[in-house]
Amino acid sequence: MMQSDFNSLCPSSMLLHMRMRSWHWLLAHNLITLFLIHPLLAIPSIIPLNGTCHDKCGSIPIRFPFGSGFGCGHPDFSRYINCSSGILKFSTATGTYTISSIDYASNTLVIADPLMSTCSSMQNSGSFTLDRGSPFSIMPDNIFVLVGCSTTSPVFDRNADFCDTGSGLNVCRGLYSCKGVTGIGLEPNAPISTCCVYDPAMSLGSGNGLNLPKLQCSSYSAIYGFGGSEGDPMKWEYGISLQYNGSYYSNSCKNCEDSGGVCGFSGSDESFACKCRNGVNTTINCYGRGYGWSGTSRHKIQTPLTIGGFLLSWMLVAFF
């Protein structure tokens, strides 16, 4: 009777033993996974990203504080400048413009409005303004010319003194001598009574601009240089020259650039990030703690972790 009772208990004991071993193996598996994966996740300076930041857009070099897209450059500039299909663009509330050049030594850039009038081509154009509080300002050397204005336009209010009636008259004569004026319904060498050289220092500060419908003008032209030929409007340099705030550059960004990275930002707080060519985003640079340039440092970390994982696995198997 006792022998029979003992035999009837054996299957239950074996089942319990098998369940215990299965639980031990599951625990061992979880510990090994935690040991191998958790240390890598705990490294704050490694955040895999797509390599979307570039140091050139078309033929124009891109350097801090500018960037080729969101997350690149300084966050205060990212909403205004981006690279699209190899064309570097500048955006404001009034439109998107092509950046034709950047001079990093003088912190200036030149933008071109595709609807802006030049000597060779004039057409009805839109307004232009800089967003209020933006890190850009109009260079004082710019000459803004309003063309095809109504004789009742507020720019001709003598009490307001909006128009330059000195050397500005020569600029109006030069533009109105162009064949392009036919695009706004005028004949070459038409009277310049509908032309006004606007003062950018007074009227085009950040947050203000050219509101052509309000000013009752057909188009505008912007000139940032005469190309050494003030008498030949075909050689004038058409575009809008902007000054940008260059005080954003820091030692952190220099350290990143020296390592081959591109300065940018990440996270909801838009904190500094160094974007590396292999798609890794670091908090320092691309060859220090970031392990972003060659990847060899990261391999050095993974190797001891892998060895440690095998040792832990062997110990757990031997124990259980």
ChimeraX attribute file (.defattr): number of C-alpha atoms within 10 A of each C-alpha:
attribute: neighborCount
match mode: 1-to-1
recipient: residues
	/A:1	6
	/A:2	7
	/A:3	7
	/A:4	8
	/A:5	9
	/A:6	10
	/A:7	11
	/A:8	11
	/A:9	10
	/A:10	11
	/A:11	11
	/A:12	11
	/A:13	11
	/A:14	11
	/A:15	11
	/A:16	12
	/A:17	12
	/A:18	12
	/A:19	12
	/A:20	13
	/A:21	13
	/A:22	13
	/A:23	12
	/A:24	16
	/A:25	15
	/A:26	12
	/A:27	13
	/A:28	19
	/A:29	14
	/A:30	12
	/A:31	15
	/A:32	19
	/A:33	13
	/A:34	12
	/A:35	16
	/A:36	19
	/A:37	14
	/A:38	10
	/A:39	12
	/A:40	14
	/A:41	11
	/A:42	9
	/A:43	11
	/A:44	11
	/A:45	20
	/A:46	18
	/A:47	18
	/A:48	13
	/A:49	13
	/A:50	13
	/A:51	13
	/A:52	16
	/A:53	24
	/A:54	21
	/A:55	18
	/A:56	16
	/A:57	18
	/A:58	13
	/A:59	11
	/A:60	15
	/A:61	17
	/A:62	23
	/A:63	18
	/A:64	21
	/A:65	23
	/A:66	21
	/A:67	31
	/A:68	26
	/A:69	19
	/A:70	19
	/A:71	21
	/A:72	30
	/A:73	30
	/A:74	23
	/A:75	19
	/A:76	14
	/A:77	21
	/A:78	21
	/A:79	15
	/A:80	20
	/A:81	25
	/A:82	23
	/A:83	21
	/A:84	12
	/A:85	7
	/A:86	13
	/A:87	18
	/A:88	25
	/A:89	19
	/A:90	21
	/A:91	17
	/A:92	16
	/A:93	13
	/A:94	15
	/A:95	12
	/A:96	17
	/A:97	20
	/A:98	18
	/A:99	23
	/A:100	17
	/A:101	16
	/A:102	18
	/A:103	11
	/A:104	15
	/A:105	7
	/A:106	10
	/A:107	14
	/A:108	19
	/A:109	19
	/A:110	20
	/A:111	20
	/A:112	19
	/A:113	22
	/A:114	12
	/A:115	17
	/A:116	20
	/A:117	27
	/A:118	22
	/A:119	20
	/A:120	13
	/A:121	15
	/A:122	24
	/A:123	20
	/A:124	17
	/A:125	18
	/A:126	18
	/A:127	20
	/A:128	20
	/A:129	18
	/A:130	22
	/A:131	19
	/A:132	14
	/A:133	10
	/A:134	16
	/A:135	16
	/A:136	21
	/A:137	21
	/A:138	20
	/A:139	20
	/A:140	15
	/A:141	15
	/A:142	20
	/A:143	23
	/A:144	23
	/A:145	22
	/A:146	25
	/A:147	29
	/A:148	22
	/A:149	23
	/A:150	16
	/A:151	14
	/A:152	11
	/A:153	15
	/A:154	17
	/A:155	24
	/A:156	19
	/A:157	12
	/A:158	9
	/A:159	8
	/A:160	9
	/A:161	13
	/A:162	18
	/A:163	19
	/A:164	14
	/A:165	12
	/A:166	9
	/A:167	9
	/A:168	19
	/A:169	16
	/A:170	15
	/A:171	23
	/A:172	21
	/A:173	18
	/A:174	19
	/A:175	27
	/A:176	25
	/A:177	19
	/A:178	21
	/A:179	16
	/A:180	20
	/A:181	24
	/A:182	14
	/A:183	14
	/A:184	17
	/A:185	13
	/A:186	15
	/A:187	15
	/A:188	16
	/A:189	15
	/A:190	14
	/A:191	13
	/A:192	19
	/A:193	14
	/A:194	20
	/A:195	27
	/A:196	25
	/A:197	25
	/A:198	24
	/A:199	19
	/A:200	19
	/A:201	14
	/A:202	10
	/A:203	13
	/A:204	20
	/A:205	18
	/A:206	16
	/A:207	14
	/A:208	15
	/A:209	17
	/A:210	22
	/A:211	14
	/A:212	20
	/A:213	13
	/A:214	11
	/A:215	17
	/A:216	18
	/A:217	25
	/A:218	21
	/A:219	24
	/A:220	29
	/A:221	22
	/A:222	23
	/A:223	19
	/A:224	19
	/A:225	18
	/A:226	15
	/A:227	13
	/A:228	10
	/A:229	12
	/A:230	14
	/A:231	13
	/A:232	15
	/A:233	22
	/A:234	17
	/A:235	14
	/A:236	19
	/A:237	16
	/A:238	26
	/A:239	26
	/A:240	24
	/A:241	26
	/A:242	21
	/A:243	17
	/A:244	19
	/A:245	14
	/A:246	15
	/A:247	8
	/A:248	11
	/A:249	13
	/A:250	9
	/A:251	8
	/A:252	16
	/A:253	24
	/A:254	16
	/A:255	17
	/A:256	24
	/A:257	19
	/A:258	13
	/A:259	18
	/A:260	19
	/A:261	29
	/A:262	28
	/A:263	34
	/A:264	30
	/A:265	23
	/A:266	19
	/A:267	9
	/A:268	6
	/A:269	7
	/A:270	13
	/A:271	13
	/A:272	22
	/A:273	28
	/A:274	31
	/A:275	37
	/A:276	30
	/A:277	19
	/A:278	17
	/A:279	16
	/A:280	23
	/A:281	30
	/A:282	30
	/A:283	23
	/A:284	22
	/A:285	29
	/A:286	28
	/A:287	20
	/A:288	16
	/A:289	16
	/A:290	24
	/A:291	21
	/A:292	29
	/A:293	20
	/A:294	13
	/A:295	14
	/A:296	12
	/A:297	15
	/A:298	15
	/A:299	12
	/A:300	10
	/A:301	12
	/A:302	16
	/A:303	11
	/A:304	12
	/A:305	17
	/A:306	15
	/A:307	12
	/A:308	15
	/A:309	19
	/A:310	14
	/A:311	13
	/A:312	16
	/A:313	17
	/A:314	12
	/A:315	12
	/A:316	17
	/A:317	12
	/A:318	8
	/A:319	8
	/A:320	11
